[in-house]
Amino acid sequence: MYHRFEENKYPSTNIRLEDFKLHIETIKNSNLKFITYLEFKEAINKKNNKKKILLTIDDGFSSFYKNAWPILKKQKIPFIIFVNTKTVGSPGYMNWNELREILKFDFVHIGNHSHSHDYLVDKSDTEIKKDIEISIKLFKDKLNHTTDFFAYPFGEYKNSYKKIVKDLGFNYAFGQHSGVMDLTKDKFTLPRFPINEKYGEIKRFKNLLRTIPLPYKKIIPEEKYIGDKNNPPDVKVVFFDDGPNIKNINCYSNEENKWRKSKIEFINDNELRIFLDGKFTTERGRINCSSRKSTGEWRWLGIQFVISNL
């Protein structure tokens, strides 16, 4: 998941163009295939052991159109760009004509990223629904376009928010928690690896290409929007009976705004409990778990909580 391209004053959301070119080259040299949104729909709905790459870009910044689009267009690399409609045409963002231009290409899909790109998770259900409905109407009026792909602004969601997205006709919704998608993942909380200047360094990027799904049955608590009373949450991951051997799993978490290795305990063969040393003190609390295979690949699971009072 990318945002800005060659906007170096925003390192947390920017990727240097030379690094982006190197990422593309590395993917191709790894014999991995970039897939279209239609190929993604087919792949995510069946058991598939062959790794593929779904490239996504968020927000529709003009630096994408100026710097990344010519590269993707020339090489016909498929991608989904998630656009928040309120900022279209504003300084620093693509305009409707530019969006119409890229939409003409069959390897391009424009997904919905809300209207306001506000912290919608903190809003009422009525406000969330109204905001997304505005974006749906603008997509239709300005682009003659509909989509069943949605990306949560800031990757933040709660159960009622997920239901609204589903009820409005979307079939796939993406967060910003890290991980690899597969058949076992909730299609309304799909993971992505965020890439920026810090996390776009080529050694780390090559490691990301060695990650594979960590299948699980469910994560407890199911509600990821938590308040002071249940912060820190009591976190458990329930795995499938016939799942892979993950006894060597390790987890890391950022409670009290400091990453540290988490204490873990297998309650039984298929249920893992993750102990947090303190409260999450930033708006987004994260847990990342991984298990290394003998092949050198890493099974990866990312969990994100949103803290309501921060």
N, C-alpha and C positions, 0 to 999 in steps of 0.2 A: 504494500500500500504506500503510495507516494502522494505528496501534496504540491509543493513548490519545486521549481527547477531553475537552478542558478540564481536564486534570490538569497545571497549569502548572509544577509543581515537577519535572516530567520532560520538559524541552524537547526532548531528543534523540529521544523517542518520542511526543511529544504534538502534537496540532494544536488550535489555538484554535477554538472552535465557530463564531465569526464567519467565520474563514478557511475552514472546512469548508463552510459555507453558500455562501460566495462561490465556492468550487471547483465546487460543484454547479451554481450559476447560470451560471458561465463555460462549463462543459461543455455545458449545454443551449443557451446562446446561440451556441455554436460549431456547432450542428447535429450534434453527436456523440451517438451512441446508447449508453446503458448496456445491456449484454447480460447475460442469465442464464448460469448455468453450462452449460446445455444448448445455448444459442446459441453459447457459446464453443467447445464441442466441435465444432460444425459449422464454425465459422469457421476454427479453427486447422488443420483438416485439408484445407483447399482454398485455392487461390490466390485472394486477395481483396484488392483495392486500396482498399476502403472502410474507413476507420479506425473502430474501435469502442472502447468503454471497458469493461474488466472491473474492477470495484471489489472490492478485497480488504482484509480487516481481519485482523490477527493477534492471537492470544493470548486473546481473549475477556474483556477487562477490563470491569468493571462500569460504567466511565465510557462505554463504547460503548452499553451497554443504557440507561443513564440519559440520555445526551445525544445520541447519534447515531441510535440506533434510532428514536425518535419521528419524526425528520426523514425517514429512509429509508422508514419504514412509511407515513407520510402521502403521500409522493410515489411510493410503490411502486417505488423504485429497487432494482434487483437487485444482489446482492453475494454474495461468498463470505466467510465468517468461519472462519478456521483456529483450532481450539481444541486446546490441550494439556490432556489430561484430568486430570492430577495436581492441578492448581490449581483445578479447577471447584469452586465453593462456598467457596473460601478468601477471606479478606478482600481486597477489591479486584478480585475476579473474579466473572463470572456464575455462577449455580448451574444445576443440571440443569433445574429448572422453567422458568427463563428461557430456556434453550436449547430446551426443548420448545416453548415459546410461539412463538419466532421461526421454528422449523422448520415450523410449520403453514402458513406463507406460501410460495406457490409461487415467489416471486422471491428466496427465501433458500436458500442451501446452506451446510451446515456441512462444512468440510474438516478433515482430520487434520493436527495440528501436533506429533505425538509424544505420549508420556505425560508425560515429565519436563521437556521443554524444556531438556534439559541440552546441554552441548557434545558431542553424540553423535559428531561427526566424529572425536573423539579416542578414542572407545571401540572395543572389539573388535567384529567383525561379529556375534558372538553376543549381546553386550550391546545393540547397536543393534536387532537383530531382536526381542529380548525386549521392549524398551521399546515399540516400535511395535505389537507384538502385544497388549500390555496396552491400549493406546489403542483398537485395533480392537474388542476385546472389550467395553470400557466403552461405546463408541459403540452397540454392538448391545444391550447389557444395559440401559443407561440411556435411550437415545433410540430404540431399534429402528431404527437408522439405519446405513447403509453409505455409503461414499464412495470414489471413485477419484481424489480430489484430495488432494495432500499438499504441505505447505510445510515446508522444512527449517528447524529452529530456527536463528536467526541467519543464515540463508541459506547455511549451510556444508554442504558435501558432499564426498565423494570417490567414486571409481569403484565400490568395493565397496558403499558406502552406497546409491548409485543403484540398483545391482542388487538389493539387499535390498528397497528400496521397490517396484521393478518386480515382483519375485517375490511380494510380499505382495498383489498385485492392484491396485496403483495404476497409473493411466494418465497422470497429469499430476503433475509436481512442480515447485515454484516456489522460486527462490532470492531473493536481495536485491540482485543485481547489476543495474544499470540497463540499460534497453533496451526495445525494442518487439518484441512477439511476432509471428511470422509462420510460414508453412509450413516454412521452412528451419530453424527452431530445434529443438534437442533437447527433446523433451517432458518430459524429466526434469531439465532445468536451465533452466526458463523464467524470463526476466527480469521484474523489476518496478521501478517507480520508487518508492523510499521517500519518504514525505511526512512532514515534522515541522515544528516551529515555524520552524526555519532555512530549510528547503527548501520550505516551504509558502507563502512570500511570493508574492503574486499575479502579479508580473511573471515570476518564475521559473516559476510554475505554467503561465502562458500559453505560455511557451517550451516546456515539456514537451508541451503539446498540439500543438506544431508538429513534434514528432519523428516519424520514420517508420522502418521497419525498415532495418537494414543487413544484407542477406543475405550469408551466408558458408557455405563448405563445411565447414570445420573450424578449430579453434583448437589450436595446438601450444604446450605439451604438453597432451595430452588429460587427464591427471591434474592436478587443481587443488589437491590436498593435497600440499604440498611440505615438505621438511626443509632442514636447513642446507646439505647437499651440493648441492642444486639451487636455492638461493636466492642471487641472483636467477635466475628461470627465463629460458630462451631462448625468447622468445615470438614466434610466427608466426601469422598469420591467412591462410588460404587461401580465396580468393573463387571464385565460379563464373565460368566462361568467358564466359557471356552476362549477367553481372551489370552493375550500373550503373557509370558512370564515377565513381571515387572518388579520382582523383589529387590532389584538394585536401584529402585527409583529414588530420586532426591528432589526436594522442593525448596524453593526460596520465596520469600515474601517481603513486602516493604512496609510492615507496620511501623508506626512512629517515624515514618519517612526515612527509613534506613533499611536497605536490603540486607537480609541475613538468611542463613540456612535455617529452615524450619525443622522442628522436631516432628517426626511422623511415627505412626503406629498402625500396623495392620490389625484391625479388629477381628477379621477372619481372612480367609484366602482371597476374597474379592472386595473387601471394603477397607479403605485407607482413611485414617483420621490425620488431619494436619493441625498442629497446635501453633497458635500465634502468641507471641510473647507480650503483645500490647495492642493498643487500638490503632486503627488506621487513622492517621492525622492529616492526610491530604484527601482531596475529593475523590480520587480513584485509588482504591486499594487493590493490589495485584499479588497473585500467587502464580509462579511458574514451576512446573514439575517436568522432569525428563528422566528417561531411562535409556541407557546406551546398549545397543545390540552388539553382538560380536562382529558384525559386518562394519561397524563404525558409524552406523546410522543412529539417530536419536529419536525415540518416541517423545512427543512434546505435547504438553497440555498447559494452556494458560487460562486463568480465572480472573475476572475483574469484578470488583464490588464498587458501587457508587455510594458515597456517604452523604446522607441527606442534609446534615446540619453543617456542612463545610462549604 
